[in-house]
Amino acid sequence: MTASLLVDGIRVPPAAVDAGWFQFNLRLPAREIRLLSGFARPVDLEASSDDRRLGVELRRIRWTAADRDTEVPVDSPAFIDGFHVIERRGPAGQPVRWTTGDAGLPPSVFPPWDGEVRLHLALGQWQGSARDNGDADEAVLLGAFENLGSNCEFALAQRHYGAEPPLSLLRWAAITYPNLLLGLETGFAGLDDAAGIDVRWAGSEYRLCTPFLRMHTTCNVMQDAAGIQAIRDQGRTTLRLLRRKLLRDIAAPQRIFVFASDDTGFHQPEMRRLHAALRRIGPANLLCVRLASFGEQPNHVERLSDGLYAGRVAGFGRPHGPYAQWLSLCAKAMSLHQQGEPQTRP
């Protein structure tokens, strides 16, 4: 089994491996720590209906330093990026979580320490998990984009092509155009205020609901009042950190952001206002995607202005695709972005 970390963009291999425990040496504080590995789907390798991407099975997490030691509960509701729902193993029902092959450890579980630390991860492997989390052209292309909403269809397309994007506020969130515009114009001020966060049971999981957005928690077991409060507390910490990260990402022109809407009133004026709100934060690039109107050619992208692109699709197909239209849109947007020249409307 191979596993490594990506700490603030720098790959860190294990310093030692012993009886399923992987030890990684790193420094804190850190903004982002991702657990990378190979992955496979049971449905591809055996008679199974399980089509999940399974990377490694996370069993335990322990942080140590010279004179300190702390363990993190794997069943914390903060594990929302690249982790599947909790499963139970053994007679004692030990909680474990499978990764997708690219999972972000929640910043809320990083200890508040400075300097050299050791991160110990107890990992298990599904024996069929031998395919690398690859560098396919599709994954590289889609990895250059970051979802801004209004739902998670684009993030699902990224996952479909093996591009597990970094942890971000709006990757798996639902947000409307007015709320996104307001959030960008205000820097999402008050996003993590306790009074504005509601924890709601959605039939299969709890979701965090704020005045700006709704977010999955992957806590799929109904909780008592204390458990719901724990989800809210963890959610506040996660929202606070993801808000800061989103604003940093917008300030650094490393990705093209994507906002897709099936609102029939979402057109060029709204796209330009959204892009202007991003540009007040930093030199961000934006691909806006809407439904093609009657007589318009779908699967088309045009450049509206510097760093602003408009795309059209025939329809949205979440949660099961089709995803090829996203690959095509992103390829066309990237080509225009690299050329830096406007495209004539067909």
C-alpha positions as CSV (number, residue, x, y, z in Angstrom):
1,M,0.0,0.0,0.0
2,T,1.3,3.5,-0.9
3,A,0.1,6.6,0.8
4,S,1.5,10.1,1.1
5,L,0.6,13.6,2.3
6,L,0.3,16.8,0.4
7,V,1.0,19.5,3.0
8,D,0.4,23.0,1.6
9,G,1.1,21.7,-1.9
10,I,4.3,19.8,-0.9
11,R,4.3,16.0,-1.1
12,V,5.5,14.3,2.1
13,P,6.2,10.6,2.0
14,P,5.9,8.5,5.1
15,A,9.0,8.5,7.4
16,A,8.1,5.0,8.7
17,V,5.6,2.3,8.2
18,D,5.0,-0.3,10.9
19,A,2.0,-2.7,11.3
20,G,-0.4,-0.5,9.4
21,W,0.8,2.7,11.1
22,F,2.1,5.4,8.8
23,Q,4.3,8.1,10.4
24,F,4.7,11.5,8.7
25,N,7.0,14.2,9.8
26,L,5.8,17.7,9.1
27,R,5.6,21.2,10.6
28,L,2.7,23.1,12.1
29,P,0.9,25.4,11.5
30,A,-0.3,24.1,8.1
31,R,-3.2,25.4,6.0
32,E,-4.0,22.1,4.2
33,I,-3.1,18.5,4.6
34,R,-4.3,15.9,2.1
35,L,-4.0,12.2,2.3
36,L,-3.2,10.7,-1.2
37,S,-3.3,7.1,-2.2
38,G,-4.3,4.7,-5.0
39,F,-8.0,3.9,-5.4
40,A,-10.3,1.4,-7.0
41,R,-14.0,0.6,-7.3
42,P,-15.4,-2.7,-6.0
43,V,-17.8,-2.8,-8.9
44,D,-14.9,-2.9,-11.4
45,L,-13.1,-5.8,-9.8
46,E,-15.8,-8.1,-8.3
47,A,-19.4,-8.9,-8.3
48,S,-20.5,-5.9,-6.4
49,S,-22.9,-2.9,-6.8
50,D,-20.5,-0.7,-4.8
51,D,-19.2,2.0,-7.2
52,R,-17.5,4.1,-4.7
53,R,-13.8,5.1,-5.2
54,L,-12.0,3.5,-2.3
55,G,-8.6,4.6,-1.4
56,V,-7.4,3.7,2.1
57,E,-9.3,2.9,5.2
58,L,-8.6,5.5,7.9
59,R,-8.8,3.7,11.3
60,R,-7.0,6.0,13.8
61,I,-5.3,9.4,13.8
62,R,-2.7,10.5,16.4
63,W,-0.5,13.6,16.6
64,T,2.7,13.6,18.7
65,A,5.5,16.0,19.4
66,A,8.4,16.0,21.9
67,D,6.2,16.2,25.0
68,R,2.7,16.1,23.6
69,D,0.3,13.5,22.3
70,T,-3.3,13.8,21.1
71,E,-5.7,11.4,19.3
72,V,-8.5,12.6,16.9
73,P,-11.8,10.7,16.7
74,V,-12.3,9.3,13.2
75,D,-16.1,9.6,13.6
76,S,-15.8,13.4,13.9
77,P,-18.4,15.1,11.6
78,A,-15.6,17.4,10.4
79,F,-14.4,14.8,7.9
80,I,-16.3,16.1,4.8
81,D,-13.7,16.4,2.0
82,G,-12.8,13.1,0.2
83,F,-14.1,10.8,3.0
84,H,-17.0,8.3,2.7
85,V,-19.5,7.9,5.6
86,I,-18.5,6.2,8.8
87,E,-18.5,2.4,8.8
88,R,-18.1,0.1,11.8
89,R,-15.5,-2.7,12.1
90,G,-15.0,-5.5,14.6
91,P,-17.0,-6.6,17.6
92,A,-16.5,-3.3,19.3
93,G,-17.8,-1.4,16.3
94,Q,-14.6,0.6,15.7
95,P,-15.4,3.6,13.5
96,V,-13.5,3.8,10.2
97,R,-13.7,5.9,7.1
98,W,-12.7,5.1,3.5
99,T,-11.0,7.9,1.5
100,T,-11.6,8.5,-2.2
101,G,-7.8,8.4,-2.8
102,D,-7.6,12.2,-2.2
103,A,-8.9,13.4,1.1
104,G,-8.4,16.6,3.0
105,L,-7.9,16.3,6.8
106,P,-10.2,18.8,8.4
107,P,-8.2,21.8,9.7
108,S,-10.2,21.7,12.8
109,V,-8.4,18.5,13.9
110,F,-4.9,20.0,13.5
111,P,-3.4,20.6,17.0
112,P,-2.6,24.2,17.9
113,W,1.2,23.5,18.0
114,D,4.2,25.1,16.3
115,G,7.2,23.4,14.9
116,E,8.1,19.8,14.1
117,V,5.3,17.2,14.7
118,R,4.6,13.6,13.8
119,L,1.3,12.6,12.3
120,H,0.5,8.9,12.8
121,L,-2.3,7.4,10.6
122,A,-3.5,3.8,11.0
123,L,-4.5,2.8,7.5
124,G,-6.1,-0.3,6.0
125,Q,-6.2,-1.3,2.4
126,W,-8.8,-3.0,0.2
127,Q,-6.8,-5.6,-1.6
128,G,-8.2,-4.6,-5.0
129,S,-7.0,-1.0,-4.5
130,A,-4.1,-1.0,-6.9
131,R,-4.9,1.7,-9.4
132,D,-3.0,5.0,-9.0
133,N,-4.8,8.3,-8.4
134,G,-3.5,9.3,-11.8
135,D,-2.3,12.3,-13.7
136,A,-4.6,11.7,-16.7
137,D,-5.1,14.6,-19.0
138,E,-8.7,15.0,-18.0
139,A,-7.9,15.1,-14.3
140,V,-5.1,17.7,-14.9
141,L,-7.5,19.9,-16.9
142,L,-10.4,19.7,-14.5
143,G,-8.1,20.2,-11.5
144,A,-7.3,23.7,-12.8
145,F,-10.9,24.7,-12.0
146,E,-12.7,25.3,-8.7
147,N,-16.5,25.1,-8.0
148,L,-18.4,28.1,-6.8
149,G,-21.9,26.4,-7.0
150,S,-24.8,26.7,-7.3
151,N,-24.7,23.0,-6.6
152,C,-22.1,20.2,-6.6
153,E,-22.5,18.9,-10.2
154,F,-19.2,20.3,-11.3
155,A,-17.4,18.7,-8.3
156,L,-19.0,15.4,-9.2
157,A,-17.7,15.8,-12.7
158,Q,-14.2,16.4,-11.3
159,R,-14.4,13.3,-9.2
160,H,-15.7,11.3,-12.2
161,Y,-12.5,12.1,-14.1
162,G,-10.2,11.5,-11.2
163,A,-9.6,15.2,-10.3
164,E,-10.2,15.4,-6.6
165,P,-10.0,19.1,-6.1
166,P,-8.6,20.7,-2.9
167,L,-10.9,21.4,0.0
168,S,-13.0,24.5,-0.7
169,L,-16.0,26.2,0.8
170,L,-18.3,25.8,-2.2
171,R,-17.2,22.5,-3.7
172,W,-20.0,20.5,-2.1
173,A,-22.3,23.4,-1.1
174,A,-25.5,24.7,-2.6
175,I,-25.7,28.5,-3.1
176,T,-27.9,30.8,-5.2
177,Y,-26.5,33.6,-7.4
178,P,-27.8,36.4,-5.1
179,N,-26.3,34.7,-2.0
180,L,-23.0,34.1,-3.8
181,L,-22.8,37.7,-5.0
182,L,-23.6,39.0,-1.5
183,G,-21.0,36.6,0.0
184,L,-18.3,37.8,-2.3
185,E,-19.2,41.5,-1.8
186,T,-19.1,41.1,2.0
187,G,-16.3,38.5,2.3
188,F,-18.9,36.1,3.6
189,A,-19.0,38.1,6.8
190,G,-20.8,36.2,9.6
191,L,-20.8,32.9,7.8
192,D,-19.7,31.1,11.0
193,D,-21.9,33.0,13.5
194,A,-23.5,30.4,15.7
195,A,-26.9,32.2,15.6
196,G,-27.0,31.8,11.9
197,I,-26.2,28.1,11.6
198,D,-28.9,25.5,11.6
199,V,-28.2,21.8,11.6
200,R,-31.0,20.0,9.7
201,W,-31.6,16.3,9.1
202,A,-32.0,15.8,5.3
203,G,-33.3,12.2,5.4
204,S,-29.9,10.6,5.1
205,E,-27.5,13.0,6.6
206,Y,-27.2,16.2,8.6
207,R,-26.6,19.5,6.7
208,L,-25.3,22.8,7.8
209,C,-27.6,25.6,6.7
210,T,-26.4,29.2,6.9
211,P,-27.8,32.5,5.4
212,F,-25.4,32.0,2.5
213,L,-25.3,28.3,1.7
214,R,-26.1,24.7,2.6
215,M,-23.3,22.2,3.2
216,H,-23.1,18.4,3.6
217,T,-21.6,17.1,6.9
218,T,-21.5,13.3,6.0
219,C,-22.9,12.6,9.5
220,N,-25.5,10.0,8.5
221,V,-26.7,8.8,12.0
222,M,-29.3,10.8,13.8
223,Q,-28.0,12.5,16.9
224,D,-29.3,13.7,20.3
225,A,-29.1,17.4,21.3
226,A,-25.4,17.0,22.4
227,G,-24.5,15.4,19.0
228,I,-26.2,18.1,17.0
229,Q,-24.4,20.7,19.0
230,A,-21.1,19.0,18.3
231,I,-21.9,19.0,14.6
232,R,-22.7,22.8,14.8
233,D,-19.5,23.5,16.7
234,Q,-17.4,21.5,14.2
235,G,-19.2,23.1,11.4
236,R,-18.5,26.6,12.7
237,T,-14.8,25.8,12.8
238,T,-14.9,24.3,9.3
239,L,-16.8,27.2,7.8
240,R,-14.4,29.7,9.4
241,L,-11.4,28.0,7.9
242,L,-13.0,27.4,4.5
243,R,-14.1,31.0,4.3
244,R,-10.5,32.2,4.8
245,K,-9.2,29.6,2.3
246,L,-11.7,30.7,-0.4
247,L,-10.8,34.3,-0.1
248,R,-7.1,33.4,-0.3
249,D,-7.8,31.2,-3.4
250,I,-9.6,34.1,-5.1
251,A,-6.7,36.4,-4.3
252,A,-4.3,34.1,-6.0
253,P,-5.0,33.5,-9.8
254,Q,-4.2,29.8,-9.8
255,R,-7.6,28.4,-10.9
256,I,-10.6,29.3,-13.0
257,F,-13.7,29.4,-10.8
258,V,-16.9,27.8,-12.1
259,F,-20.5,29.0,-11.3
260,A,-23.4,27.1,-13.0
261,S,-27.0,28.1,-12.8
262,D,-30.3,26.8,-14.2
263,D,-31.9,30.1,-13.4
264,T,-33.4,31.5,-16.6
265,G,-32.6,35.0,-15.4
266,F,-28.8,34.3,-15.2
267,H,-27.2,36.0,-18.2
268,Q,-24.3,38.2,-19.1
269,P,-25.1,41.2,-16.7
270,E,-25.2,38.8,-13.8
271,M,-22.0,37.1,-14.9
272,R,-20.2,40.4,-15.1
273,R,-21.4,41.4,-11.7
274,L,-20.2,38.1,-10.2
275,H,-16.8,38.5,-11.9
276,A,-16.5,42.1,-10.7
277,A,-17.2,40.9,-7.2
278,L,-14.4,38.3,-7.5
279,R,-12.0,40.9,-9.0
280,R,-12.5,43.2,-6.0
281,I,-10.9,40.4,-4.0
282,G,-8.2,39.4,-6.4
283,P,-7.3,38.6,-10.0
284,A,-9.7,35.7,-10.3
285,N,-10.9,34.1,-13.5
286,L,-14.5,32.9,-13.9
287,L,-16.4,30.4,-16.1
288,C,-20.2,30.9,-15.9
289,V,-22.4,28.2,-17.2
290,R,-26.1,28.5,-18.0
291,L,-28.7,26.5,-19.9
292,A,-28.8,27.1,-23.7
293,S,-32.0,29.0,-24.8
294,F,-34.0,27.9,-27.8
295,G,-31.9,28.3,-31.0
296,E,-28.6,28.6,-29.1
297,Q,-25.8,26.2,-29.6
298,P,-25.1,24.2,-26.5
299,N,-21.6,23.1,-25.5
300,H,-20.2,26.5,-26.4
301,V,-17.9,28.9,-24.5
302,E,-17.1,32.5,-25.3
303,R,-14.8,35.0,-23.8
304,L,-16.8,38.0,-22.4
305,S,-13.8,40.0,-21.0
306,D,-10.4,39.5,-19.5
307,G,-10.7,36.4,-17.3
308,L,-14.5,36.0,-17.8
309,Y,-16.0,33.2,-19.9
310,A,-19.6,32.2,-20.6
311,G,-20.6,28.6,-21.3
312,R,-23.8,27.0,-22.4
313,V,-25.1,23.4,-21.9
314,A,-28.2,21.6,-23.1
315,G,-29.1,20.5,-19.6
316,F,-27.8,19.7,-16.1
317,G,-27.6,16.0,-15.2
318,R,-26.6,15.7,-11.6
319,P,-25.9,13.5,-9.7
320,H,-25.1,10.9,-12.4
321,G,-23.9,12.9,-15.3
322,P,-23.5,13.2,-18.2
323,Y,-20.1,14.7,-17.3
324,A,-18.6,14.9,-20.8
325,Q,-20.1,18.3,-21.3
326,W,-18.1,19.6,-18.4
327,L,-14.9,18.2,-19.8
328,S,-15.6,19.9,-23.1
329,L,-16.6,23.3,-21.6
330,C,-13.4,23.3,-19.4
331,A,-11.2,22.4,-22.4
332,K,-12.7,25.3,-24.4
333,A,-12.5,27.8,-21.6
334,M,-8.9,26.8,-20.9
335,S,-8.0,27.2,-24.6
336,L,-9.5,30.7,-24.6
337,H,-7.8,31.6,-21.3
338,Q,-4.4,30.5,-22.7
339,Q,-5.0,32.4,-25.9
340,G,-6.2,35.5,-24.3
341,E,-8.3,36.4,-27.3
342,P,-12.1,36.8,-27.7
343,Q,-14.0,34.3,-29.6
344,T,-16.7,35.3,-32.1
345,R,-20.2,34.2,-31.2
346,P,-21.4,31.5,-33.7
